[in-house]
Amino acid sequence: MQYPNIDPVIVKVGPFAIRWYGLMYIFGFATSYFLVLYQIKNKYVDISRKFIDDLYFYLILGLIVGARLGYILFYNLDFYIKNPVEIFAFWHGGMSFHGGLIGAFVAGFIIIKKGNMDFFRIADLIIPTCPLGLAFGRIGNFINGELYGKPSSVPWAMVFPGTDNIPRHPSQLYEAFLEGICLFIILWLYKDRKKYEGDVLALFIILYGIFRIFCEFFREPDAQIGFIFGVLTMGQILSLIMVCIGFILKFYIKTFRFKK
């Protein structure tokens, strides 16, 4: 199948450029924000608009900082130790979902506790909307022609620009569908059927980890790391840890938390 070869840069004025990848982040955050407001309005939840605005500001900040630091620590630490100035060169790429999740979690936990709100209750409002942001992000990766899949002979395999001209899995689209659209549908339907506050958060952590592990079997490992133990990618190892944390959280919620 022919790779669409969309220009990653939408418009450029002098040294400033608007890129599809950055726009996908905006789409993701905006979609999540408005879906949370929709839930608050329709469920008559007593949470102020100002609190949500403040929370999203810090969630975005935590996600971006965490994603960058996560990539540095998990994927390319040696390079950034030798080139510390590159830490701030966001336009050169290098963001980690797992680091972003940790950063957003820490920022959200601090703001929610400062507002004397129940963390699990607020998390269950926000988490069902997150997969759509993940879908937008993977589409941005696809447009950039990065994080592509392993060589393949399937009919929809594509030759990505700047590679070795070998048809490969469009693994970014696999992830956009499975970790994004499918996960969103599951969580959105489950949120009104949960028995405990925090159930949706735990389910997200478990299912994202499982879906990511599966998708990584089709994705080319990071060149600077390759396979760990000759079998697993760094993404799979981090996702396996996520699955374990998700089950531990689910056990904690059912054992020590009251029903909603």
N, C-alpha and C positions, 0 to 999 in steps of 0.2 A: 504494500500500500504506500502511496506517495505521502511523504511527510509534508504537512501544509506549509512549513517554512514561513511562519508569521514573524514579522519584524518585532523583536522584543521591545524596541523603542517606539512608543506611540507618537511622540513629538519631541523635538529637541530644539532648544533655543540657546545658542551659545554653549556654555559648559553645563547647562541644566537640561535634564531629560526626564520625561515621564515614561516609565516603563510598565509593561503589562504586569510584571511580577509584583511591583509595588502597589499597583492598582488592585490586584487580587487580594492583598492584605486589607486594603480599605473595604473592598466588597465583603470580605469575611467578617471583619469587625462590625461593619454597619448591619449586616444581616443578623448577626448574633444579638446586637444591641436592640434592634427593633423587635425581634422575636421575644426577647426577655420582657420588653415593655408590653407586648401583646399578652403575654402570660399574666403579668401583674394586673393588667386591666381586666382580663376575663376571669381571673380567679379572685379578684377583689383582695389581693394581697396588700397588706399595709406596709409598703416600702416606698419611700419617696423617690421622685425622679432625680433629685439632687444626689441622693446616695448612690443610685445606679450610675449617674454621670461620673461621680468621683471614683467609684469602683472600676469602671471601664478604663478611665485614664490610667490608673495604676496597674490594671491587668495588662493593658497594651504595653506599658513601660516594662513591666516584669517579664512579659513574654519576649519582647525584643532583646532585652539584656540577657535573659536566660538562654534564649536560642543561640545568641552569639557566643556566650561563654561556654555553653554546652558543646557547640561545634569545636571550639578551641580545645577544650579539655578531653572530649571523647574521641575526636576524629583527627586532629592535626596539631597536637600540642608542641611537638618538636619544631615544626615550621614557625609557629608564632613565638616560641622562645628565641629563635634566631632572628625573627623579623617582627619585633614588638609593635612597630608602627602599623603593621597590617591588621592589628586587632581592631583598629578604628575604621578600616577600609571596608565598610559594609557593602559598597557597590561592587566589590570583587566576589561577592557571594560568601556562603559559609554560615548556614543557620541549621540548628538541630531542633527537631520537634521535641525530643525528650528534655532537652535543656529548657526550651520554651515553656513546656508544661510545668517544670519545676519552678521556673521564675514566676509564672502566672499564679501558681498555687501559693507560693510564699507571699507574693504581693496581695493576693486576694484574701488569704488568711489574716494578714495583719490588718487590712482595712475593715474586713468584716468584724473582727474582734474589737477593733477600736470603735466601731459603730454599735457595739453590744448586740449584734445580730447572731443568729444561729448559723454557723458555718455550713453545715450540711444542707440546711434548708435553702440557703442562697446558692450553694454549689449546684443543687439539683434544678434550680431555675436556669442556670447558665449552661451547664454541661450539655444538655440536649441540642443546643444550638451550635456547639463547637465543630461538629463534623462538617458542616457546610463551609466553615472557614478552611478546614483541611482540604476539602474538595477544590475550593478556589486556589489554594496554595499549590496543589499538585498540577492544576491546569497551568498555573504560572511556570512551574518547572518544565512542563511539556512545551510551552511556547519558547522557553529559553533553550530547549534542546539539551537539558541537563538531567542527571539522575535517571538516565535511560536504562533499558533492560538488557538482559543477556542476548547473545545471538540466537536467532530463531528462524524456523522455516514456516511458521504459521502464516496464513494469508494476509493477516493484518500487521505483520512485522514491517518496520520502517527503517530506513537509513537516516540516522540523525546527522545533522551538519557537524563537521569538525571531527567525525569519528573515522573508522577504518573502512567505510563503505559496506559494512556487513549489516544486513537486515536484523533488527533487534526488537524485542518486546517493547511496546509502548507502556512500560510499567508504571509511569506516572498516571496514566489513565486508569489502570487497574486500581491503583491506590485511591484515586479520586472517586471511583465508583464504590469500592468496598469500604475503605476507611472514612469516606465522605458521605455519599448518598445513602448507602445501605445502613451505615451506622446511625445516621441521622434519623431514618425512618424507624429503626428499632427503638432508639432512645425516646423519640417523640411519642411513640405509641405507649411505651412503658412508663413514662413519667406520671401518668394519671392512674396507673395500676400498682404502683409501688406500695409496699407495706411499711417501709421505714424511711425516714429522712436519711439521705446519703446513699440509698440504693442505686440511684441513677449514676452517681459519681463512680461507685464501685463497678457497676456494669460497664460504664465507658472505659475504665482503665483495663478491665479484663478483655473486652471485645476488641478494643483498639490494638492491644498487644497481640492478640491472636491473629487479627486481620493483617497486621504489619508483618508478623513472622511469615505468614503465608505469602504475602506479596513480595517479600524480600527474596524468595526463591526464584523469582523472575527478574530481579533487578541486579544490575552489575554492581559488585561491591566497590566501595571507595578505593581508588587506585593506591592511595598512600597507606592503606591498611590491608586490603585484600580480605581473605578469609581467616578467621580466628579459629585455632585448633583444626584448620584445614577444612572446616565444614560451615561454620556460622559466620554471619556478618556482624559488625558492631550493632547495627540496627536490630538484629534478631536477639542479640544478647540483652540489650537494653529493654526490648519489648518483653522478653521472657521475665525479666525482673518486674516489669509492669504487671504482668499477669499474676505473679506471686503476690505483689502488693495489693492488687485488686481483690484477690480472694481473702487475704488477711483483713483488709478493710471491711469486706462483706461479713466476715465472721465477727469482727468487732461490733459492727452496727447491729447485727441480729442478737448479739449476746449482751451488750452493755447499753444499747440505746432503746428508748421507748418507741413504741409504734407512733406513726405520725398522727 
